[in-house]
Amino acid sequence: MRRPATTYNAAFPFFVRDDFMKKLFLFIALTFCAIGVSHAQNLAPAPAVAATAATLPPIPKPACTKPDFPGRLATDSQMRAFNKDIKAYLECMKQYATEQGAVAKSHTDAANAAIDEYNAYVKELQALKDEAAK
């Protein structure tokens, strides 16, 4: 008799399709643990993070005004005005999304640069450690 396609296992707090998926998940989890342990041996204590989510400035909401729908009994002129307002609202939201995307990209680029700098430093330390072991 075949098991159902989706079963719930209390050991894994999510739905798993079959034994292969369990084994794959376990392999990936153990691999990341092993990598973390091997890297943790070479790391100095991490400095405290300067800005946490609680101290970051709030993200401004879009200043776009939603047009009021005139209803199904609206006149043609009211519908034209609504269509014009909805296009303006769309353009305003697109502009807001573009601005926020640019801010997010600059933050992502800064974070990636910090990660690259750290990785280069760890490689340098590893090279010094390897050289000293010779």
Secondary structure as the mmCIF struct_conf table of DSSP 4:
data_model
#
loop_
_struct_conf.conf_type_id
_struct_conf.id
_struct_conf.beg_label_comp_id
_struct_conf.beg_label_asym_id
_struct_conf.beg_label_seq_id
_struct_conf.end_label_comp_id
_struct_conf.end_label_asym_id
_struct_conf.end_label_seq_id
HELX_LH_PP_P HELX_LH_PP_P1 ARG A 2 PRO A 4
BEND BEND1 ALA A 5 THR A 6
STRN STRN1 THR A 7 TYR A 8
TURN_TY1_P TURN_TY1_P1 ALA A 10 ALA A 11
BEND BEND2 PHE A 12 PHE A 14
STRN STRN2 PHE A 15 VAL A 16
BEND BEND3 ASP A 18 ASP A 18
HELX_RH_AL_P HELX_RH_AL_P1 ASP A 19 ALA A 40
TURN_TY1_P TURN_TY1_P2 GLN A 41 ASN A 42
HELX_LH_PP_P HELX_LH_PP_P2 LEU A 43 VAL A 49
BEND BEND4 ALA A 50 ALA A 50
TURN_TY1_P TURN_TY1_P3 ALA A 53 THR A 55
BEND BEND5 LEU A 56 LEU A 56
HELX_LH_PP_P HELX_LH_PP_P3 PRO A 57 PRO A 62
HELX_LH_PP_P HELX_LH_PP_P4 CYS A 64 PHE A 69
TURN_TY1_P TURN_TY1_P4 ARG A 72 LEU A 73
HELX_RH_AL_P HELX_RH_AL_P2 ASP A 76 ALA A 133
#
